[in-house]
Amino acid sequence: MTVFIKFFWKKLVIGSRWLFFAFFFLLALLNSQEVSFYWFVNQSVKIPLMFIILGAFLMGMILAGLAFYRLNGKRSK
């Protein structure tokens, strides 16, 4: 019975990750109006909002991946 539960839980986690990604991807595609993105003092660029949303999502994924990689490395030592 526990093998079935572990298998189902693993598929549920993978499916939820895909659903989470699809939600944010569609959210980014729907927000296509241009916004001013300020880099430094008096420097701005007009880009679609979807690039800002997708960029923030990707940065979060990269930082989370690095954190999990580092945490896993400390546990194995």
C-alpha positions as CSV (number, residue, x, y, z in Angstrom):
1,M,0.0,0.0,0.0
2,T,2.8,2.5,0.8
3,V,4.4,1.9,-2.6
4,F,1.1,3.0,-4.2
5,I,1.0,6.1,-2.0
6,K,4.6,7.0,-2.7
7,F,4.0,6.6,-6.5
8,F,0.8,8.7,-6.4
9,W,2.5,11.4,-4.2
10,K,5.5,11.6,-6.6
11,K,3.1,12.1,-9.6
12,L,1.1,14.6,-7.7
13,V,4.2,16.7,-6.9
14,I,5.4,16.6,-10.5
15,G,1.9,17.5,-11.8
16,S,1.6,20.4,-9.3
17,R,5.0,21.8,-10.5
18,W,3.8,21.8,-14.1
19,L,0.5,23.4,-13.1
20,F,2.4,26.1,-11.2
21,F,4.6,26.8,-14.1
22,A,1.7,26.8,-16.6
23,F,-0.2,29.2,-14.4
24,F,2.6,31.7,-14.2
25,F,3.4,31.3,-17.9
26,L,-0.2,32.1,-18.9
27,L,-0.3,35.0,-16.4
28,A,2.8,36.4,-18.1
29,L,1.4,36.0,-21.6
30,L,-1.8,37.8,-20.6
31,N,0.1,40.8,-19.2
32,S,1.5,42.1,-22.5
33,Q,1.1,45.9,-21.9
34,E,4.3,47.9,-21.9
35,V,5.7,49.2,-18.6
36,S,8.7,51.3,-17.7
37,F,11.4,49.2,-16.1
38,Y,13.9,51.4,-14.1
39,W,17.5,50.2,-14.0
40,F,19.4,52.9,-12.4
41,V,18.8,56.6,-11.6
42,N,17.1,58.2,-14.6
43,Q,17.5,55.1,-16.8
44,S,14.4,53.3,-17.9
45,V,13.4,50.9,-20.6
46,K,9.9,50.2,-21.9
47,I,9.3,46.5,-22.1
48,P,6.3,44.2,-21.9
49,L,5.2,43.2,-18.4
50,M,5.4,39.5,-19.4
51,F,9.2,39.7,-19.5
52,I,9.4,41.1,-16.0
53,I,7.0,38.5,-14.6
54,L,8.8,35.6,-16.4
55,G,12.2,37.0,-15.4
56,A,11.2,37.2,-11.7
57,F,9.8,33.7,-11.9
58,L,13.0,32.3,-13.5
59,M,15.2,34.2,-10.9
60,G,13.2,32.6,-8.1
61,M,13.5,29.2,-9.6
62,I,17.3,29.6,-10.0
63,L,17.7,30.9,-6.5
64,A,15.6,28.1,-5.1
65,G,17.5,25.5,-7.1
66,L,20.9,26.9,-5.8
67,A,19.5,26.8,-2.2
68,F,18.4,23.2,-2.5
69,Y,21.7,22.3,-4.2
70,R,23.7,23.9,-1.4
71,L,21.4,22.4,1.3
72,N,21.8,18.9,-0.2
73,G,25.6,19.3,-0.3
74,K,25.8,20.2,3.4
75,R,23.7,17.2,4.4
76,S,25.8,14.7,2.5
77,K,29.1,15.8,4.2
